[in-house]
Structures are given as C-alpha cells and as structure tokens.
Amino acid sequence: MDLRERCSKLYLASTPLQRLWYLPHLGYKLQLPEILFVPLFLSALGNIRRIFHRSAWNVLDLFILLWPVATLLPSLQSRLNLQNIIDAAGAVYLVLLYFSVRLAMSERMRASLHEIIVLTSTLAALMGIVGWSLYTLLRIVTPLVIVRPYPYFGKMAQACAFTATPNMLASFLMMGIVFHLSNSLANRERPPRFWKVTFIILSLGFILTFSKTLLCLIPGVWIVLHLNSGNHGFGNQILKSRAVALFVITASFFVYALGTHFVITSTDPEKVGALVKESYISDQPLCQVTIMQKQYGLYQTNYLHNKRSSILALKQSRGWGVGAGNYNAFIGGLQARNMHPRTFPKWDPHSTPFGALAELGVFGFLVVMALWLSSGILIYRNLQRKPTATIWSYALAGLFVAITMEAFVTDIMNFRHYWCLLAMTRELTNKGS
C-alpha cells in the first residue's frame, strides 16, 4: 500500500468524525478530516501529472471548478464578511478534496473501495448503537445520541455517533448499506460471516437513527435490486419492471416530501409546545379535525417555511442570492418583520436547490443543477457499458436516486463524504468500471 492510498483511506475512515471539538468562529467546520486532508493533498501532488492529461477532464470537472466561484460571486455584491470568507474557503477545500481523492486513486484501491465504504459506515453505526444503548439501558447521555421529543414518537433517543445529526449518520449508513447490498448481489457465493455481521450492524444503526432518510434508502435499494434482477420468476419480474421501479421512487418521494413539510399531531398544548420548542413545527395549525372526540391539527414544519423564505431571499436579492452564509441573518430580518416564525432558529435553508437559490442566486443554482445532471449522465453511461458494469455501477445508480431525494430537504453541498463519493464516481466511470 503506497502513501497516497494510506492517506486517502485514513481520510475516508475519518469522515464520520464531525463533532469531536468546537472552535470559536469556525464552530465544527475544522475537524479530524480537515487535519488528515493535509497529508492526503500533499501525497496527491506526487501524481499531479495525471491532471494535465486530456482524458483526466470532462464536463463534470469544469462544473466542480465553478463551485468556489458560485459560492463567492453573490458575496461580491455587498461587503465581504467573515462568514462569506469561511464558506468560500470551504468550497475551495471541497474542490481540492475532490481532485486529491481522484489523484490518490490506484487500481488496487478501486478494487477495494466498496469495502472501505462499508467498513467506515459500520464503525459509524457501531458508535451510534453504543450511544443509543447507553441511554436506553443506563440513561447515560453521550454525544453519540440525541434525546428529544420527536413527531409521532414522543421523547426518544436517536443515534447520531460523532456526526452533526441523526440524518447525517443515516446518510453515511445509507452509502454502506447500498454498497453492501450491491456487492452481495454481485458475488453469488455465500458471503463470509463477518460480511453478514456488518450488514446487521449497518441495518441496526440505521434503524436507531429513526431518520426520515429511510424513505430515500428504500428507492435506492430498489434500484440496486432492479438492476441486479434476473428474467425468471414472478419476484424477478416485479423487480425488473421499470413501471414498478418508477412507482417506488415516486411514492417514496411523495411520502418523504409530505412527511417532512407537514406534521399531523394532537392539538394538546403540551404536545404541540414540545414540538415547537424543538423547532419541528410552527405554533399554529393550518387546519384542525376531530377524530374520535380528539382534536388534531395539520402543522407546517421548518422545512416548508425555509423554502418560502428561500424564494423571498432570491426575489429580494434580484436573482443574485443573499451570499454564502448570509441566509441566517436574512431569516433574522424576516423574523423582525413577522415574515418567518420566531419560534424557529435562524437555521440554514435545509434544501440543496432552494439553499442554492437563496444564498448563491440563479448562477449558483445552475451550477448545482449542472453538477447533478453531469454526474447522473456519467452514472447512466457507465450502466450502458454492459457487461463491464459492476458493483459500483449499480450502487452508484441507487445512491444517485437516494441522494437526489435527500437533497430536496437537506443541503448536501458541504457533505465531505459525498464529495469523496463524487470523486470516486468520476474515477470509476472514467475507467469503465
């Protein structure tokens, strides 16, 4: 194993460790992955000659280079502040990470990448399981778990390990589960006992996040099963059907979008107050209904209010966006004018497309859409290279669908592990794997 391979594997293994310490001004932006990025970047420079080959570039790489420009451009319309500079520096870092992972990729590493992803995700799942178990069995609260009231479940513990939120942990485990499944289906031989154990750990860890990301995982898994299905048997015919696959994707997205933007709960002041305190819902219902002598209300969530405010940000900035990192202050201004619920914190937009429109304007939104489209085309073309399509081809197709859904209610553009996945996608599709 050469130095570049060691550095890249160490970095990938560290990506779930996002909340080890808190720094003034930077918050949780500088963590162990950023420290390990330095040796990864320096070792990747030893392979810099590859970057000057014409075959090393395509449209996706050009849009990647535009990301820091899209991040900084709206901020130039007004006076730069520290948050603008930090966000622009973060964008440069993610672009350098993308190219560093690409340059560090060796043939041997390509062959074992699915194992690295599965094992890294399994370790993250174990941390989440330990945290959840400590609270549930011994009532010991650790940074590995979040305890809070949750819609439909009441007060409960959610595994998060050392990631920012349970949803973030779920995104790591989603990658591991999809790659694990794709690898197991591709290798028809009976998997080793250790490999079975990792799948159980991944699945249990994912369940204990109690995350809405489950609705993203379902179509992702279905796509992998759809692409791996045979031609014989009733079950295979269902899995092979494109109409059924489209139905699964559409139904999952509909439930996901509806469930994240609206909550139905009892109008009991105590229950509503607990959810308002946790910033899940606004304090006034859209409508009310009586069922079996109990009053229930339909409440809007912060996701819906943030999308409305994102459109306002785009309009008021005349299409330029309010600037990277400035959305939180913009929300404060709306709250002062009673145009955004004061019960919600000044959160980020919580959506990749709407967040891009709000902070980076039309240009930033177009760059995000171009990144999404060009990566999707790469994955699709690789699927057409039969019979050379492999574990990666099916796993990437499933994850593309799952992450697209996730991005609708989550800003994924700062997810380190997705930038690593994008770099791997570019390298592996470039090689026809």
C-alpha positions as CSV (number, residue, x, y, z in Angstrom):
1,M,0.0,0.0,0.0
2,D,1.6,3.3,-1.1
3,L,1.4,6.6,0.8
4,R,-1.4,8.1,-1.3
5,E,-3.6,5.0,-0.7
6,R,-2.9,5.1,3.1
7,C,-3.7,8.8,3.3
8,S,-6.9,8.5,1.2
9,K,-8.2,5.5,3.3
10,L,-7.4,7.4,6.5
11,Y,-9.3,10.4,5.3
12,L,-12.3,8.3,4.2
13,A,-12.3,6.5,7.6
14,S,-12.4,9.9,9.4
15,T,-15.3,11.4,7.6
16,P,-18.0,10.4,10.1
17,L,-16.0,12.1,12.9
18,Q,-17.5,15.5,12.5
19,R,-18.1,16.6,16.1
20,L,-15.0,16.0,18.1
21,W,-14.4,19.6,19.2
22,Y,-15.8,23.1,18.8
23,L,-13.7,26.1,17.8
24,P,-14.5,29.9,18.1
25,H,-15.7,31.4,14.8
26,L,-15.2,28.1,13.0
27,G,-17.6,26.0,15.1
28,Y,-17.5,22.4,13.9
29,K,-16.1,23.2,10.4
30,L,-12.5,22.2,11.3
31,Q,-12.4,18.6,12.5
32,L,-10.2,15.5,12.1
33,P,-10.9,15.1,8.4
34,E,-9.5,18.5,7.7
35,I,-6.3,17.7,9.6
36,L,-6.0,14.4,7.6
37,F,-6.7,16.3,4.4
38,V,-3.2,17.9,4.6
39,P,-1.2,14.7,4.1
40,L,-3.8,13.5,1.5
41,F,-3.4,16.6,-0.5
42,L,0.4,16.6,-0.3
43,S,0.7,13.0,-1.3
44,A,-1.8,13.5,-4.2
45,L,0.5,16.3,-5.5
46,G,3.0,13.5,-6.3
47,N,0.6,12.3,-9.0
48,I,-0.2,15.8,-10.3
49,R,0.9,14.9,-13.9
50,R,-2.3,13.0,-14.3
51,I,-4.3,16.2,-14.1
52,F,-2.7,17.5,-17.3
53,H,-3.8,14.6,-19.5
54,R,-6.8,15.4,-21.7
55,S,-8.5,12.2,-20.6
56,A,-8.5,13.4,-17.0
57,W,-11.1,16.1,-17.7
58,N,-14.7,16.2,-18.6
59,V,-17.7,18.5,-18.1
60,L,-18.2,17.4,-14.5
61,D,-14.7,18.6,-13.6
62,L,-15.3,22.0,-15.1
63,F,-18.5,22.5,-13.1
64,I,-16.6,21.3,-10.0
65,L,-14.1,24.2,-10.6
66,L,-17.1,26.6,-10.9
67,W,-18.3,25.8,-7.4
68,P,-16.0,28.2,-5.4
69,V,-16.8,30.9,-8.0
70,A,-20.5,30.3,-7.5
71,T,-20.0,30.4,-3.7
72,L,-18.1,33.7,-3.7
73,L,-19.8,35.6,-6.5
74,P,-23.0,36.7,-4.7
75,S,-21.0,38.0,-1.7
76,L,-19.2,40.4,-4.0
77,Q,-22.4,42.3,-4.5
78,S,-22.0,43.6,-0.9
79,R,-19.3,44.0,1.7
80,L,-17.5,40.7,2.4
81,N,-17.8,39.3,6.0
82,L,-16.0,36.6,7.8
83,Q,-18.8,34.1,7.1
84,N,-18.5,34.7,3.4
85,I,-14.8,34.1,3.5
86,I,-15.2,30.9,5.6
87,D,-17.8,29.5,3.2
88,A,-15.7,30.3,0.1
89,A,-12.6,28.7,1.8
90,G,-14.8,25.7,2.5
91,A,-15.8,25.5,-1.2
92,V,-12.1,25.6,-2.3
93,Y,-11.3,22.9,0.3
94,L,-14.1,20.6,-1.1
95,V,-12.9,21.1,-4.7
96,L,-9.3,20.3,-3.6
97,L,-10.6,17.2,-1.8
98,Y,-12.4,16.1,-4.9
99,F,-9.2,16.3,-7.0
100,S,-7.0,14.9,-4.2
101,V,-9.2,11.7,-3.9
102,R,-9.1,11.4,-7.7
103,L,-5.3,11.7,-7.9
104,A,-4.8,9.3,-4.9
105,M,-6.9,6.6,-6.5
106,S,-4.8,3.5,-7.5
107,E,-6.0,0.3,-9.3
108,R,-5.8,-1.6,-6.1
109,M,-7.8,1.0,-4.2
110,R,-10.5,1.0,-6.9
111,A,-11.0,-2.7,-6.4
112,S,-11.5,-2.4,-2.6
113,L,-13.3,0.9,-2.4
114,H,-16.7,-0.7,-1.6
115,E,-15.1,-2.5,1.4
116,I,-13.7,0.8,2.7
117,I,-17.1,2.4,2.5
118,V,-18.8,-0.5,4.1
119,L,-16.3,-0.8,7.0
120,T,-16.3,3.0,7.6
121,S,-20.1,3.1,7.7
122,T,-20.1,0.0,10.0
123,L,-17.8,1.8,12.5
124,A,-20.1,4.8,12.5
125,A,-23.1,2.5,13.0
126,L,-21.4,0.9,16.0
127,M,-20.8,4.3,17.6
128,G,-24.4,5.1,17.1
129,I,-25.6,1.8,18.6
130,V,-23.3,2.2,21.6
131,G,-24.7,5.7,22.3
132,W,-28.3,4.6,21.9
133,S,-27.8,1.6,24.1
134,L,-26.1,3.6,26.9
135,Y,-29.1,6.0,27.1
136,T,-31.8,3.3,26.7
137,L,-30.3,0.8,29.2
138,L,-28.5,3.1,31.6
139,R,-29.9,6.6,31.0
140,I,-26.4,7.8,30.2
141,V,-26.4,10.7,27.7
142,T,-23.4,10.9,25.5
143,P,-22.5,12.9,22.3
144,L,-23.3,9.7,20.4
145,V,-27.0,10.2,20.8
146,I,-29.6,13.0,20.7
147,V,-32.6,12.8,23.1
148,R,-35.6,14.9,22.2
149,P,-39.3,14.9,21.5
150,Y,-40.0,13.6,18.0
151,P,-43.2,13.8,15.9
152,Y,-45.4,10.7,16.3
153,F,-43.0,9.0,18.8
154,G,-42.7,11.4,21.7
155,K,-39.5,11.8,23.7
156,M,-36.9,9.4,22.3
157,A,-33.2,8.8,21.7
158,Q,-31.8,8.9,18.1
159,A,-28.3,7.6,17.3
160,C,-26.0,10.2,15.7
161,A,-22.5,8.9,16.6
162,F,-20.0,11.8,16.1
163,T,-21.9,13.3,13.2
164,A,-24.0,16.5,13.3
165,T,-27.4,14.9,13.3
166,P,-29.2,11.5,13.1
167,N,-29.9,12.3,9.5
168,M,-26.2,12.8,8.8
169,L,-25.4,9.5,10.3
170,A,-28.2,7.9,8.3
171,S,-26.6,9.3,5.1
172,F,-23.3,7.5,5.9
173,L,-25.1,4.3,6.7
174,M,-27.2,4.6,3.5
175,M,-24.0,4.5,1.5
176,G,-22.7,1.5,3.4
177,I,-26.0,-0.4,3.0
178,V,-26.3,0.2,-0.7
179,F,-22.7,-0.8,-1.4
180,H,-23.0,-3.8,0.9
181,L,-26.2,-5.0,-0.9
182,S,-24.7,-4.4,-4.4
183,N,-21.6,-6.3,-3.5
184,S,-23.6,-9.2,-2.0
185,L,-25.8,-9.5,-5.1
186,A,-22.8,-9.3,-7.5
187,N,-20.9,-12.1,-5.6
188,R,-23.2,-15.1,-5.8
189,E,-21.1,-17.1,-3.4
190,R,-22.1,-17.4,0.2
191,P,-20.8,-14.2,2.0
192,P,-18.4,-14.7,4.9
193,R,-19.8,-14.5,8.4
194,F,-18.0,-11.2,9.0
195,W,-19.7,-9.7,6.0
196,K,-23.1,-10.8,7.3
197,V,-22.4,-9.2,10.7
198,T,-21.5,-5.9,9.1
199,F,-24.9,-5.8,7.3
200,I,-26.7,-6.5,10.6
201,I,-24.8,-3.6,12.3
202,L,-25.4,-1.2,9.4
203,S,-29.1,-2.0,9.4
204,L,-29.5,-1.7,13.2
205,G,-27.5,1.5,13.3
206,F,-29.7,3.0,10.5
207,I,-32.9,2.0,12.3
208,L,-31.7,3.6,15.6
209,T,-31.3,7.0,13.9
210,F,-35.1,7.0,13.4
211,S,-34.4,9.2,10.4
212,K,-36.6,10.2,7.6
213,T,-33.7,9.2,5.3
214,L,-35.3,5.7,5.3
215,L,-37.6,7.0,2.6
216,C,-34.5,7.8,0.5
217,L,-32.9,4.4,1.2
218,I,-36.0,2.4,0.0
219,P,-35.8,3.6,-3.7
220,G,-32.0,3.4,-3.6
221,V,-32.2,-0.3,-2.6
222,W,-34.9,-1.0,-5.1
223,I,-32.8,0.4,-7.9
224,V,-30.0,-1.9,-7.0
225,L,-32.4,-4.9,-6.9
226,H,-33.9,-3.8,-10.1
227,L,-30.6,-3.6,-11.9
228,N,-29.4,-7.0,-10.5
229,S,-32.7,-8.9,-11.1
230,G,-32.9,-11.9,-13.4
231,N,-35.5,-12.7,-16.1
232,H,-37.2,-15.8,-14.4
233,G,-39.6,-16.0,-11.6
234,F,-42.5,-13.7,-10.5
235,G,-40.4,-11.9,-8.0
236,N,-37.7,-11.1,-10.6
237,Q,-40.4,-9.9,-13.0
238,I,-41.6,-7.4,-10.4
239,L,-38.1,-6.2,-9.6
240,K,-37.3,-6.0,-13.4
241,S,-40.3,-3.8,-14.1
242,R,-39.4,-0.2,-14.9
243,A,-43.0,0.8,-14.1
244,V,-42.8,-0.7,-10.6
245,A,-39.4,1.0,-10.0
246,L,-40.8,4.3,-11.1
247,F,-43.8,3.8,-8.8
248,V,-41.5,3.0,-5.8
249,I,-39.4,6.2,-6.5
250,T,-42.4,8.4,-6.9
251,A,-44.3,7.1,-3.9
252,S,-41.3,7.3,-1.7
253,F,-40.6,10.9,-2.7
254,F,-44.2,11.9,-2.3
255,V,-44.4,10.5,1.3
256,Y,-40.9,11.9,2.0
257,A,-41.8,15.4,0.8
258,L,-45.2,15.4,2.6
259,G,-43.9,14.0,5.8
260,T,-41.0,16.4,6.1
261,H,-43.1,19.5,5.3
262,F,-46.2,18.8,7.4
263,V,-46.9,17.1,10.7
264,I,-50.2,15.9,12.0
265,T,-50.4,15.8,15.8
266,S,-52.8,16.3,18.7
267,T,-53.6,20.0,19.4
268,D,-52.9,19.3,23.1
269,P,-50.9,22.4,24.1
270,E,-48.3,20.3,25.9
271,K,-47.6,18.1,22.9
272,V,-47.6,21.0,20.5
273,G,-45.4,23.0,22.8
274,A,-42.8,20.2,23.0
275,L,-42.6,20.1,19.2
276,V,-42.5,23.9,18.8
277,K,-39.7,24.0,21.4
278,E,-37.6,21.5,19.3
279,S,-38.3,23.7,16.2
280,Y,-40.2,21.0,14.3
281,I,-43.4,22.8,13.7
282,S,-44.9,26.3,13.8
283,D,-47.2,27.0,16.7
284,Q,-50.5,27.5,14.7
285,P,-52.2,24.7,12.7
286,L,-53.2,25.1,9.1
287,C,-56.4,23.2,9.8
288,Q,-58.0,21.1,12.5
289,V,-60.1,17.9,12.5
290,T,-61.8,15.9,15.3
291,I,-61.3,12.2,15.3
292,M,-63.0,10.0,18.0
293,Q,-63.5,13.1,20.1
294,K,-59.8,14.1,19.9
295,Q,-58.6,17.3,18.2
296,Y,-55.8,17.0,15.7
297,G,-54.1,19.7,13.7
298,L,-52.0,19.9,10.5
299,Y,-48.8,21.9,11.2
300,Q,-46.2,23.3,8.9
301,T,-42.6,22.4,9.6
302,N,-39.4,24.5,9.4
303,Y,-38.6,22.8,6.0
304,L,-41.7,24.4,4.4
305,H,-41.1,27.8,6.0
306,N,-37.5,27.8,4.9
307,K,-38.4,27.1,1.3
308,R,-40.8,30.1,1.3
309,S,-38.1,32.2,2.8
310,S,-35.5,31.0,0.3
311,I,-37.8,32.2,-2.6
312,L,-38.1,35.6,-0.8
313,A,-34.3,35.7,-0.5
314,L,-34.0,35.1,-4.2
315,K,-36.5,37.8,-5.1
316,Q,-35.2,40.4,-2.7
317,S,-31.6,39.9,-4.0
318,R,-32.8,40.2,-7.6
319,G,-31.6,36.8,-8.5
320,W,-28.1,37.2,-7.1
321,G,-28.7,35.4,-3.8
322,V,-28.0,36.9,-0.3
323,G,-24.5,35.5,-0.3
324,A,-23.0,32.3,1.2
325,G,-23.5,32.1,4.9
326,N,-25.9,35.2,4.9
327,Y,-29.2,33.3,4.9
328,N,-29.3,33.1,8.7
329,A,-29.0,36.8,9.0
330,F,-31.7,37.2,6.3
331,I,-34.0,35.0,8.4
332,G,-33.4,37.3,11.4
333,G,-34.6,40.2,9.3
334,L,-37.7,38.3,8.2
335,Q,-38.5,37.4,11.8
336,A,-38.2,41.0,12.8
337,R,-40.9,41.8,10.3
338,N,-43.0,38.8,11.3
339,M,-42.4,37.2,7.9
340,H,-40.9,34.0,9.3
341,P,-41.9,32.2,12.5
342,R,-39.9,33.4,15.5
343,T,-40.2,30.0,17.1
344,F,-37.7,28.7,14.6
345,P,-34.0,29.3,15.0
346,K,-32.1,31.2,12.2
347,W,-31.3,27.9,10.5
348,D,-29.7,27.2,7.1
349,P,-32.1,26.7,4.2
350,H,-32.3,22.8,4.7
351,S,-32.5,22.2,0.9
352,T,-29.8,21.9,-1.7
353,P,-31.8,23.5,-4.7
354,F,-33.6,26.1,-2.5
355,G,-30.5,26.8,-0.5
356,A,-28.5,27.5,-3.7
357,L,-31.3,29.8,-4.9
358,A,-31.4,31.7,-1.6
359,E,-27.7,32.2,-1.0
360,L,-26.0,31.8,-4.4
361,G,-28.7,33.0,-6.7
362,V,-29.6,31.8,-10.2
363,F,-26.0,31.2,-11.1
364,G,-25.2,29.1,-8.1
365,F,-28.5,27.1,-8.7
366,L,-27.5,26.4,-12.3
367,V,-24.0,25.2,-11.1
368,V,-25.7,22.8,-8.6
369,M,-28.1,21.5,-11.3
370,A,-25.2,21.1,-13.7
371,L,-23.2,19.1,-11.1
372,W,-26.3,16.9,-10.5
373,L,-27.0,16.4,-14.2
374,S,-23.4,15.7,-15.3
375,S,-22.9,13.2,-12.5
376,G,-26.2,11.5,-13.4
377,I,-25.1,11.2,-17.1
378,L,-21.8,9.7,-16.0
379,I,-23.5,7.0,-14.0
380,Y,-26.1,6.3,-16.7
381,R,-23.4,5.9,-19.4
382,N,-21.5,3.5,-17.2
383,L,-24.6,1.4,-16.8
384,Q,-24.8,1.1,-20.6
385,R,-21.2,-0.4,-20.7
386,K,-22.5,-3.9,-20.3
387,P,-21.2,-6.4,-19.5
388,T,-18.5,-4.3,-17.8
389,A,-21.0,-2.7,-15.3
390,T,-20.0,-3.9,-11.8
391,I,-20.7,-3.4,-8.1
392,W,-20.0,0.3,-8.4
393,S,-22.4,0.8,-11.4
394,Y,-25.5,-0.5,-9.6
395,A,-24.6,1.0,-6.2
396,L,-23.9,4.5,-7.7
397,A,-27.2,4.3,-9.6
398,G,-29.1,3.5,-6.4
399,L,-27.3,6.2,-4.5
400,F,-27.9,8.8,-7.2
401,V,-31.7,8.3,-6.8
402,A,-31.5,8.3,-2.9
403,I,-29.2,11.3,-2.6
404,T,-31.3,13.3,-5.1
405,M,-34.3,12.8,-2.8
406,E,-32.3,13.6,0.3
407,A,-31.1,16.8,-1.3
408,F,-34.6,18.2,-1.5
409,V,-34.8,18.6,2.3
410,T,-31.1,18.7,3.1
411,D,-28.2,20.9,2.0
412,I,-25.7,18.2,0.9
413,M,-23.2,20.5,-0.8
414,N,-20.9,20.6,2.3
415,F,-21.0,16.8,3.0
416,R,-17.4,15.7,2.8
417,H,-18.3,12.0,2.2
418,Y,-20.5,12.9,-0.9
419,W,-17.6,14.9,-2.4
420,C,-15.4,11.8,-1.9
421,L,-18.1,9.7,-3.5
422,L,-18.3,12.1,-6.4
423,A,-14.6,11.8,-6.9
424,M,-14.8,8.0,-6.8
425,T,-17.7,8.2,-9.3
426,R,-15.6,10.3,-11.7
427,E,-12.6,8.0,-11.5
428,L,-14.5,4.7,-11.7
429,T,-16.8,5.8,-14.5
430,N,-13.7,7.1,-16.3
431,K,-12.2,3.7,-16.1
432,G,-15.3,1.9,-17.2
433,S,-15.8,0.0,-14.0
